[in-house]
């Protein structure tokens, strides 16, 4: 069983993905983690340096994710270039992980709706903030960024069409969110048992 979990940054998707992974005994594939690992790949480092130049290197000469983000968030063409350069790497890594767990996984990724995984998943789950101001406040505190960066990140998010998802979970940033996640997990368990 493949379940995808998506939503804007700070929506609570990673919290839900982890809960699903534990409660349903499925492998968690955190694509942000794969992205972080990508910056240690020598071939990817060279591709990124060729595309964006020395400005993405830190003081130690290594390419830094935060510097790449700074460039691409301010230029849509750079954003498209980054996606072109990195998607094959990310897809290969996701496919390897899916194969290793016999397609029994939770895939946590902001851009799931524009990937093949959205089509092949048994369930696609969208996590949304009930109040965007609470999500913004949460992101500013968690990631140490300002409102401008939050808005820029959101501007590059896919258009989440609620009707295309198996489930939509609203996060109100209280303990009720955990209860809603537990209820969703029970629903998925019952549904998958009925299908078997």
C-alpha positions in Angstrom: 0.0 0.0 0.0 1.3 3.4 -1.0 -0.1 6.5 0.8 1.0 10.0 -0.1 0.8 12.9 2.3 1.1 16.5 1.1 0.3 20.1 1.9 2.0 23.5 2.3 5.1 23.8 4.5 4.1 23.8 8.1 0.7 22.3 7.5 1.4 19.2 9.7 2.0 16.8 6.8 5.2 15.3 8.3 3.5 14.8 11.7 0.7 12.9 10.0 3.1 10.9 7.7 5.1 9.8 10.8 1.9 8.7 12.6 0.7 6.8 9.6 4.0 5.1 9.2 4.1 3.9 12.8 0.4 2.9 13.1 0.2 1.2 9.8 3.7 -0.3 9.9 4.7 1.3 6.6 8.1 2.7 5.6 8.3 6.5 5.7 9.8 8.1 2.7 10.5 11.7 3.6 11.4 13.4 0.3 12.9 16.4 2.2 15.4 14.0 3.7 16.3 12.8 0.2 16.7 16.4 -0.9 19.1 17.0 2.0 21.1 13.9 1.0 21.2 15.1 -2.6 23.5 18.0 -1.6 26.1 15.4 -0.7 26.0 13.7 -4.1 29.1 14.7 -6.1 27.4 14.6 -9.5 24.5 16.7 -8.2 26.9 19.2 -6.6 28.6 19.7 -9.9 25.3 20.1 -11.8 24.1 22.7 -9.3 27.4 24.6 -9.3 27.3 24.7 -13.1 23.8 26.0 -13.1 24.0 28.6 -10.3 27.7 29.3 -9.9 29.8 29.9 -6.8 27.1 31.9 -4.9 25.6 28.6 -3.7 28.8 27.6 -1.9 29.4 28.2 1.8 32.6 29.3 3.4 33.9 25.7 3.4 33.3 25.4 -0.4 30.4 23.0 0.0 27.1 23.7 -1.7 24.5 24.8 0.9 20.8 24.1 0.5 19.9 27.5 2.1 21.9 29.4 -0.5 20.3 27.4 -3.3 16.9 28.2 -1.8 17.7 31.8 -1.6 18.4 32.0 -5.3 15.5 29.9 -6.5 12.9 31.5 -4.3 13.6 34.9 -6.0 13.6 33.7 -9.6 11.0 31.4 -11.2 13.4 30.5 -14.0 16.0 29.3 -11.4 13.2 27.4 -9.7 12.4 25.6 -12.9 16.1 24.9 -13.5 16.5 23.4 -10.0 13.5 21.1 -10.6 14.8 20.0 -14.0 18.3 19.2 -12.5 17.0 17.4 -9.4 13.9 15.5 -10.2 15.5 12.5 -11.9 17.7 12.1 -8.8 14.7 12.4 -6.4 12.6 10.0 -8.4 15.3 7.4 -8.6 15.8 7.6 -4.8 12.1 7.3 -4.1 11.7 4.4 -6.5 14.6 2.6 -4.8 13.0 3.0 -1.4 9.6 1.8 -2.7 11.2 -1.3 -4.2 13.0 -2.0 -0.9 9.8 -2.0 1.0 7.7 -3.8 -1.6 5.6 -0.6 -2.2 4.4 -0.4 1.4 5.2 3.2 2.2 4.1 6.6 3.2 5.5 9.3 0.9 5.8 12.7 2.5 6.3 15.4 -0.1 5.0 18.9 -0.8 4.9 18.4 -4.6 3.3 15.0 -4.7 0.3 16.1 -6.9 2.7 16.8 -9.8 4.5 13.4 -9.6 3.6 9.9 -10.8 3.2 8.8 -7.2 -0.1 10.7 -6.9 -1.5 8.5 -9.7 -0.2 5.1 -8.3 -1.0 5.7 -4.6 -3.8 3.8 -2.8 -4.6 7.0 -0.8 -3.6 10.6 -1.3 -4.0 12.8 1.8 -3.9 16.6 1.9 -3.1 18.3 5.1 -4.3 22.0 5.4 -4.0 24.6 8.0 -7.4 25.6 9.4 -6.0 29.1 9.8 -3.1 30.2 7.6 -2.0 32.8 10.1 -1.3 30.0 12.6 0.7 28.1 10.0 2.6 31.2 9.1 3.4 31.8 12.8 4.4 28.2 13.2 6.8 28.3 10.2 8.4 31.6 11.2 9.2 30.1 14.6 10.2 26.6 13.3 12.3 27.7 10.3 13.5 31.1 11.6 12.2 32.8 8.5 10.0 35.9 7.9 6.6 36.3 6.3 8.1 37.2 3.0 9.9 33.8 2.7 6.7 32.0 3.8 4.8 33.7 1.0 7.5 32.9 -1.5 7.6 29.2 -0.6 3.8 29.1 -0.8 3.9 30.7 -4.3 5.8 27.8 -5.7 3.5 25.1 -4.2 1.3 23.1 -6.5 -2.4 23.9 -6.7 -3.9 21.5 -4.3 -7.3 20.5 -5.6 -9.2 19.1 -2.6 -11.6 17.0 -4.7 -8.6 15.0 -6.1 -7.6 13.7 -2.6 -8.9 10.6 -0.8 -8.8 12.6 2.5 -8.4 16.2 3.6 -7.2 16.8 7.2 -7.5 20.3 8.7 -4.8 21.2 11.3 -5.9 23.7 13.9 -2.6 23.4 15.7 -4.1 22.0 18.9 -4.2 18.5 20.3 -7.4 18.0 18.2 -5.1 17.5 15.2 -3.6 14.3 16.7 -7.1 13.0 17.4 -8.1 13.7 13.7 -5.0 11.9 12.6 -5.9 8.9 14.8 -9.4 8.9 13.3 -8.1 9.0 9.8 -5.7 6.1 10.5 -8.7 4.0 11.8 -10.6 4.8 8.6 -7.7 3.7 6.4 -7.3 0.5 8.3 -11.0 -0.3 8.0 -11.1 0.6 4.4 -8.0 -1.5 3.4 -9.4 -4.5 5.4 -12.7 -4.3 3.6 -10.9 -4.2 0.3 -8.9 -7.4 1.1 
